[in-house]
């Protein structure tokens, strides 16, 4: 194989790998945007495997974003587009002379980013992202192939080079394309910054309310966390499920600073005397089974499985769903769900909501400040950051 054939073949590999890297980065950007918008699957994605591999933890991390909350993977899209365009220039003899040099510069920068982020994942986050590792492998592969591109020689390559304006144009076009792709994959891209700021300011200036909650309510997070988010909810409420997807990834960003306390407020006549019409006629049963799972130390699992299967709750599958949780005693669970004391406990929680005038679900209290309805995860991050700064 002569020098020309080697050059063309290796350049084709670089083009293919950079296109693959751009595709992976677009997928990762979509995951970032879905997670930050609260439109994800409450952490249940294909790349969350065991305790070590957790893409949600990575996307919720401050290290996944750069200026203005722009995803780091969006910058990676631009980088791969630059490398792809440079490699395509290399197929033209009129621009081949310094393509190898340019490819080494940009792929070298990408490889340095990969090394830095590997250090961050190991040392700061303590989790790995399969998509990130895939991008790292692509970066190192492209760098190696670019290094072994045949050197330019007099008489073999025309003297014409890619000049600085051309490089700047490639970079600018790639950044614009990456910005447009990032915006297109963001489900809340149309939210105006002024409206977000107004809502956050309204919440933060709301008067705090003392809730006086029982100490035995289900809780997730560290007991001494600086920020307490109390959630009044209904397992059959679609908005409550969406809100769960928005707020519970926050524990991955604030494992020491945020805790959640859960208060049932089923919109169901079977246990809530405030409800006069049939709305969610399995919500009381779902809440009872979740409480009984809490008695066995399995509340978080029950909460998750009930929301994941929300569409099936009205089909008499609640007992089956909660009983399927690993480690739970199904007989004790079903016995507990039928006890009068369980129903009384549920009514006690409803009276708490009634006393503070809960009008709809979900309703939250962030350190006592009332928030009606769900918020995108990105807004929760801003609220929590500003609360912690106080």
Order of alpha helices (4+ residues) and beta strands (2+ residues): alpha-alpha-alpha-alpha-alpha-alpha-alpha-beta-beta-alpha-alpha-beta-alpha-alpha-alpha-alpha-alpha-beta-beta-alpha
